[in-house]
Amino acid sequence: MDKIAFLEANINIVERTESLLAEQIKTGEVIVHQVGVRTIEKEARELVKAGVQAIIARGGTYQDLAEVDLGIPVIRMVISASDILLALNHAARRYKKVKLVLHESIVFEPQEYNQLIPIEVERYRYRGIVMLEELLDSLELDEDTVLVGSGAIKELSSRKYMDFINVLVQDSTFLQTYYQAKQILEQTRQEVQRVRLLESILYSVNDGVAIIGMDGKILHFNRRCEELTGISEGEAQRKEVKEVLPGYPLASYLQMNREDSKELIMEIRNRKLAVSTSLFPLEPSGKQLILTIQDVTRLQKMEQNIRYILAKKGLTAEYHFNDIKTRDERMKKVIDQARKISRFPGSVLIYGESGTGKELIAQSIHNESDRSAGPFVAVNCAAISESLLESELFGYVGGAFTGARKEGKAGMFELAHKGTVFLDEINSMPLNLQAKLLRVIEQREVMRVGSDYVIPLDVRIIAAGNRKLSMNVQEGAFRHDLYFRLNTFELTIPPLNERSGDILYLFREFLAEYEEKTPTAIQLTPEFENQLLGYNWLGNVRELRNTALRYHVYQGDNSNQEILPKSPVGVSVVTEDLKIDLKELNKTVEELVIQSMLEQNMTKTDVAKALGISRQALFKKMNQDSAMQRK
């Protein structure tokens, strides 16, 4: 409960206050105290000891208390011009002249109110009790003149017969000042709570926090700082920062702008500390620095732990550009392009046949980017059923569907926050999920299945496919707006059959790994090299690596029949059962011609005109082709 004291020298005003705030006095919330003009400070301090939380006073009483530190708020009850005018009008009923005595803190100029004052007024000002006593002794009064002023005047005057009219404060001012005091106490209480909360936070964080003044003196020093430096807070607050952190460049840091931040590594007590400094605007008139001090060894352990957790979840990128081996100029150009792309934000589309190393390129881009410390999450859109793909990508809340974990589950996009999502086989993504993916990219937020709130995201998307997405767009199987969102950068990896210079080179590299030799030490027969060069590598680099492993396993058998499949390029595959349907062949050629024209951005009207058929006939052919593909 708040406890507020009214201090007043005049007994009449004391009685009036007691009448106005009788209910609050009864409950103990208000104390009305008549104070002696010579013992104001002493009596106020006794009230503070008794538990008073705020003091209300007016005129000279307020001024005397405002100049001392009581440790509690002192609120001024304002004597307004209307209060003084009421007293002057009261005086005019009996007297012709007024000597108006006011404390210098009370603003009132009689000449400004000539039309409202029906009496002659001489105004006098005083500061302090001694000056007031001297002033009162010097005043000459006659039967037509009255003295008007504050309550202290009557007590200090040595002439007890002196006529005196007290300036009274209106009832509304009493009540307004009382409620103002209560509001100040509530604000003070909230501020104390905030300060205590901040102190508890500062003392509970794992980082050292210190605040430094412009003179270099330490103003605040939390418990973690004590542990890191071996100096107690009390001892530190009597020292300059250079005594606690030797070599700290205070002078240069005080020249920082508010948005700047400085970091440096210091060694204290054989312990490496990372010290981050920024401006801390505690006082508007000057600068103060806030220092965040961290144990470098602890930071390294935390980073190792995070990497360990991510590695356990499989959310790290293993490969770098240096891991990609090639002698092919086209492949080298792709790698150079990928290196440039990695330094810039934006999604990436990677095209290539199965086994060409699309994920290898994706991981390398991630590891070369500014997201390399973040997670790398790979999702094969074709390997997960449509019913599960949404929950895998975007996560779900507990009880979202039958079989869902009761605690819910974070989706791949959440796990990839501040990192990269690799969407392999993007062509296979269902249309309904494409719309949700587009929203994730545009809004930079994700909503779990069954949830009603969004989660902010910061991810980079790398997508891959073995077929141009533009073809899927033309067929209506892929959203054109999502395609343009994903196609910021595009890379096409050439198949191994078009990189003949890489076949023997990579084979020796892979075989050298299995046999723990250098590639130059690998000896292959000319016959086997020709077989490798003549083989149709439909499985690309992945198939070549598998072949190298089989060679390592079977080469002691002096036979290559178990190493390479039995139908390489150059061996006849024509059998008696082989039949060619020329009608179907013509349809296939026709389909390829139409598809090629559409890929060149020709309109369907132009394609129909080029083929010499109507638009309706063209649509019929395209629908027939789509139906055949579905079968």
N, C-alpha and C positions, 0 to 999 in steps of 0.2 A: 504494500500500500504506500502511495506517495505521501510525503509529509512536507508541507509547505508553510513557511512562516512569513507573516506580514509584520514588518518593523515600522513603527510610527512613533513620533515624538509627542504628538498632540492627543490628549486623552479623548477629545470629542471624536476624532477620526478613528481612534481605537474602538470606541463604543459603536460607531457607525459600521465598521468592518465586522464586528462581532454580530451585529444584527443581520447584515447581508449574508454572511456565511455561517449562520448558526448550525445548520445541518452538518456541514463539513467539519466544524469545530467539535461537534458532538461525537462524530466518528473518529476523530483524531487525525483527519487529513489536513486540517488547517490549525495553525497556532497564531494568535494575534498577540503581539508583544509590544508593550510601550517601552521604548528605549530611551535612555538618557543621552542627551546630545554629546556629552563628553566621554561616554563609554560605549559608543556604537560598536567598534570593532571587537571589544572584549565580550560584549553580550552576544554578538553574532557568532563568535567562535564557540561559546558555551552552547548555543542552539545547535551548532553543527555536531558537537560531541553528543548531544541528546538525540541525534538521529535525523535532524532536519536535512532534507535533500535539496531544497531550493529556498531562496529568500526573495521577497518582494518588498521594494522600498521606493520612495519618491524623493525628488528634489535633492537637497544636500545629503540626506541620509544615504540615498542610492550612490551619490558621487563618492562619499567616504568609503563605502564598502567596495565599490568598483575598483578602487585603487589598491586593494589588498587581495591576496590569494587565500580564499577560504576553502578552495577545493570543491566547491559546489557552485551551480549557476546563481547569479544575482540578477533578478529581472527588474527592469525599471518600469514603475507605474508613471505614465506620462502625464504631466500637468499641461493641459492643452490651453490654447488661447481662449476657448469658450469657457473653461473653468475660471480663468482670470477675469474675463468679462462679466461673468455672473457675480463674482466678488465685488468688482468695481460698481456694478449697478446696485448691489445691495448697500454699498457705502454711500452712494449718491442719495439715498433716501433721507440721511441724517446730516451729511457733511457736504462741504463745498469743495474740499481739496483732499487729495490722497497722496500719501508717500508709499509707493509700491516698491517693496524690497524682495528681489528674486535672486536665487542662485544663478551663477553665470551659465549653467548648463541649460536653463530654461529660456527658450526663445520666445520673446514677446516684445514688440515695438509699439508703444501706445499711439504714436502718430499714424500708424497704419489703420487704427480703428477710431479715429476722431469722431466719425459720424455715429458710432455706437456707444461712445462713452460720454455720459451727460455730466462730467465732473472733471476738474483740473487734476492732472496726474503728473507726479514727478517720480521717475523710475530710478532705482538704485540697484547695483549688483554687488555681490560678495562672493568670495571663495574661501571657505574654511571658517571655523568657529571664531578664531581670533579676529579676523577681518569683520565678521558679522557683529561681534560685540562692540568693536570700535565704531562701526557704522551706526549702530543703534544709539550709542552714547552721544554721537555727534548730531543726531537728528533733533530738530526743534519742532514741537507740535503745539498747536493752539486748539481752542475749542471748535474751530471749524475744520480741523484737519484730522484725518484718521490714518492709521498705519495698516497696510494690507500686505500679507505675505504668507509664508509657510508656517507650519506648526512649531518649528524650533525657535522662531522669533520671540514668541511669548515667554518661553522659558529662559532665554538668554538676556532679555532686557532687564536692566537694573531698576527701571522705573515701572513698578508694578501697577501704577495707576494709568499707564499708557493705554489709550483706546486701540483695539486691535481687531481686525477682521481676517479670519483665516481663509485662504484659497482652498476650496474643497474640490475633490475629484468626484465626478459623476458616478452614479451607481453602475452604469454600463461599463465604465472604464475599469472599476474594481473587478467585475466579473470577467471581462475580456482579458485582463492581465492574469487573473487566476487560471483561466483555461489555457492561456499562452504558456504559463509556467508548467502546467500538466503536460502540454504538448512537447515542450523542451525536454522534460524529464523522460518522456516516452522515446523521443529521438535519441537522447543520451543513452538510455537503456539499450536501444537497438544498436547504437554505435559501439557500446561496450561489448555486446554480444558478437558483433562483426569482428571487432579487434581480437576477442578471445578465440573466435573461430579461426581467424587468420593465424594467430599465434599457435593454436593447436595443429593447424595444417603445416605451418613452417617447422614445428618441432617433430611432426610425425613423418614428413617426407624422407625419402632415402637420400635425397640430395642435400648438400650443404647450402644454406642460403644466408648471405650476409648483405647488409645495406651500409654503404659508405657515404659520408657527407663530403661536401666540396673541400673541406679542410683535411680530408684523408682520414678522419676519425671514424672508427667503426661504431655504427648506431644500433645495429642488430646483428646477432650471431646465434644461429640456432644450434640445437643439440648435435646434429650431424656435423656441423662445422667444428664443434668441440672435439668430436671423435677423429675427424680427419687431420686436424692441426695439433691436437694435444693441448689446446689452450681453452680455458673455461670462458663462458660468455662474460662474466663479470670482469675477468682479467682483460679480455679482448676489447671491451668497451672503454677501457682506459688507454688503449694503444692506437697507433696509426696503422693503416693497412700494410704499410711496408715492413712493420715489425712482425706482423703475423704471416704475411705472404711476401717474403723477401724477393725483390726484383719485380714486383707488380707495377706496371707502367701507368700510375694514376694520372699523371699530368696529361698524357696523350689521350687517355680514355675520357677525361672530362671534356674534351673537345668534340666528342661524338655527337651526331644528330640523334634525335629521339628514336628514329626507325633503325638505327645501326645496331649491330651486335658484334662483339669481338670475342674470339676464343683463343686461348693459349694453353700450353701444357707446362705445368710447374712441378718441381720435385720438392716435397716437404716431408721431413722425417723418413727419408728413403722410400717415399710413396709418390707415384706419379699421379697428379691431379689435373683434371680438365676443368679450366675455369672459364665460364662464359659470362660476359659482362654486357649489360644494357642499361639505358637510362631509366630511372624510376622516379616519376613525378610526384613525390610526396609533398613537396612544398612548391607552390607556384612561383615563388620568388627565386628559386635556385635549382640546382641540379643535385641529384643523388644517384648513386650507382647501385644496381642490384647485381650481386655476384651469385651465380649458381656453380657450386663446386661438386665435382663427381670424381669418384675413384676410377681411374682408367682401367685398372685390373678388373674391377667389378663390371664395367661396361663391356670389356672383352668377353668375360664369362657369360654375360647376358646375351651377347650376340651369338656366341657359340651355342648357347642353349636354344635360342630361337632357330638357328640353322639346323640344330639337331632335331627339333620338333618338326620343322618343315620337311627335313629329309625323311623322317619317319612317315610323314603323310604323303611322301612322293611329290611334294610341291616345289621342287627345285629344278632348275635347268642345268643339266650336266655338261652339255656340249658348248664349245666356243668355235669361232671361225677358224682358229688354228687347228681344230680337230678335223676339219673338212679337207680331205686329200684329193687333189686333182692336178692334171696336166693339160686339161682341155681349156682352150681360150674362152669358149662360151660359158663354161662353168665358172671360170675365174671372174668373168664379167658379172655373173649373177652374184657372186660373193662380194665383189666390190660395191654393187648396187645395194646389197643387203646391209653392208657396213654403213653406208651413207644413211640409209633409211633408219637404222637403229638409233641414230642421234636425234631424231625428230619425232614428235608425237604423231599420232595418226594410225589408223588401222592398216593392215597389210593383207593382201590376198596372194597366196602362193599356189601356183599350179604345177602339176607334175604327175607323171605316172606313179603307180604304186611301187614303193621301194627306191625312189630317187633321192630321198632324204629331205622331205618337206619339214618334218619335225626337227631335224638337225639344224636346218636354216632358222626355223622359228626360235629354237632355244638359243642359238647364237645371237640372233637379234636382241632377245631379252637380256642376255648376259653382257651385251655391248651397250645397252641403253642405261638411262639414269634410273631404271626400275630394277636393276640387277640384284639389289639387296632384297627385293620383294619376292613373293611367290610366283611360280610358273605352274599354271594349272592346265593340263591337257585333257580335252574331251573328244572322244570319237562319236560324232553324231549318228553314225550308222551302226555302232555297236550296242547302243542302248535303245530299248523299245520306246515307241512314241509315248506310251502311257507313263513311262518313268523318266523320260528325258526332261520334262518340265521341272519336276521336283529335284532332279540332279543338278540342273543348271541354276535354278532360282531358290532352292531350298523349300522347306515347309515348316509350319508350326505344329506343335503337338496336337494329335487328334485330327489332323487335316483330312486324313483318309484312312481306310482300313489298312492296318499293318504299319502305320506311321509310328515312329518313336514318340513316346509321350513327352519327351523333352524337346522334340523338333530336331531339325538338322539344317545346318548352313549349306547353301548351294555353292556350286563351283565359282560363281561370280563373287560371292562374299569372301570365299577363301582366297580369291585372287586380288583382293583389295590392295592397292598400291603396287600391283604387279601386272602380270600378263595372263590372258586367257587364250589358249590355242584351241580353236574349233576345227578339228580335222573332219574330212568328209562333209563339209558344209552343205554340199549339194543335196544331202539326204535329209536336211532339217525340214520338218513338216511346216506347212504354211501358217498354221495357228501359232506355232512357237516363233516363227519369223517376226510376227507382229510384236510379240512381247520382247524379243531381242532388240528390235528397233527402238522400243520405248526405253529399254535399259541404256542403249547407246546415246539416245537423244537427251534423256532426263538425268543421266548419270546417277541412277538410283534403281533399286530392285525391291520387289515386294514378294515375300515368300508365299507359297501356296497356302491358302487358308488364313492369311494375315490381313490386317486392315491398316497397316502402316508401312512406310517405305524406309529403306536403309540406304544412306548415301554411299556412292561407289566411286572409286578412282581406279579404273582398269584400262589396259590397252588390249585390243583384240587383234589377234592374228588368226586368219582363217585359211584353210587349205582345201583343195579339191583336185581330182584327176580330170576334171572337165571344166571348160570355161563356164562361169556362172551366167554370162550373157546369154548362152544357149538356154539355160534353165529359165531365164527371164522371158525370152521369146516364146518359150513353150508354156508360159504361165505357171511354172512350178516354183518360181522364186520371185519375191517382191522386188520391183525395180528400185523402190526407195531404200530398201535395206542394202541392195547391191551397191548403190552409189555411196552409202555410208561405209561399207566395208572396203571399197575399192579406192582408198586414198593412195596407197602404193600397191604396185602389182609386180610380182616376180614369177618367171616361168623357168622351171628347172628342166634342162634337156634330158631326154632318156639316155640310158647307157648305150643303146644301139647307135646313137648319134655322137657318141664320145669314144670312138674306137681307140684313141690314144690312152684312155683311162682303164681299158679292160685288163691288159697285162700288168699295168702299173698297180692298180688297186688289188688285183689278185695276189701279186707278190707281197703287198703291204699286209693284207689279211692273213696270208699264209705265214708270214714272218711273225705275226703276233702269236699264232698257235704253236709254231715251232721254236719260238724265242730265239730268232736269228735276225740278222739285218736283211732287209729286202734284197740287197745286192748279192747276198749269199744263196738266194733261192735259185735253183737250177730247174728249168722246165725243158722238156723235149720239144723240138720244132713241131713235131706232129701234134702234141697236145696244145701248144700255143695256137696253131692253126684251128684246132677244134674250138678253143676259147673264142678266137676272133670270128669264127664262122657261126657261132651259136646265136640264136635269136633270144636275147635277154629280156623276156617279157616281165620278169620280176625285178629287173634293173639291179642296182647295187646290192639290195638285200639278197637277191638270188645269187649274185656273184660271191658274197660273203659265205653263204651256205655251201656253195660249190667248193670254196677254199677249205672249209671245214671237212667236207667229204673227202677231198684230195688228201688232207692231212691224215684222215682215218684209214683210207683204202690204198694209198700209194704203194704200200708194201706188197700188194697183191699183183703188181705188174699188170694191172688192167684198169682202163679208164671207163669201162662200161657202167660202173656203179657211181661214177663221179658226175657225168653229164647225162641228162635225160636223152632218150633215144631218138628224138626228132628234131635235131638242130637244123639250121638253115643249110640248104644244099643237098639234103637227103630227101628222096622222093617220098611223098606221103599219099600218092594216088593209089586207091584200091578199087576193086571191082564194085564195091558198094557206093563209091563216090558218084553222085549225080548232080548236075547243075541245072537248075530251073531258070531258063533265060528270061521267062516272064517276070519271075520274082527279082532276077538280077536287074532288069530294066526299071522295076519299081524302086529298087534300092538306089540306082543311079539317079533317078528322078528326084527321090527324096533328098539325096546329097546335094543336088543342084539347087533345089529350093532353099535348103538350109544354108548353103553357102551364100546365096543372094541376100537372104535375110540378115546374115551376119555382117554383110557389107552395108547395112543400114538402108537397104532398099525397101520401099513400102510394098505392101501386098499388091497394090494396084500395078506398080512397076514390074513386079515379078510376074503377074498374070499376063501383062502386055508382052514381056520378053519371051514368055513361053507360048504366046499366041492362043491363050485360053481366057475364059471369063474369070472374074473374081470368084463367082460361085463355084466354078470347076476347081479353082485353086483351093478354096476352103474344103471342098469335098475330098481332094487328094490329101490335104494336110490332116483332116479328121480320120481318113482311112489309115494313114501312116501311124497316127497316134494310137488308134485302136489296135493295129498290128503290134505296136511296141508293148501295149499293156498285156496282150496275150503272151 
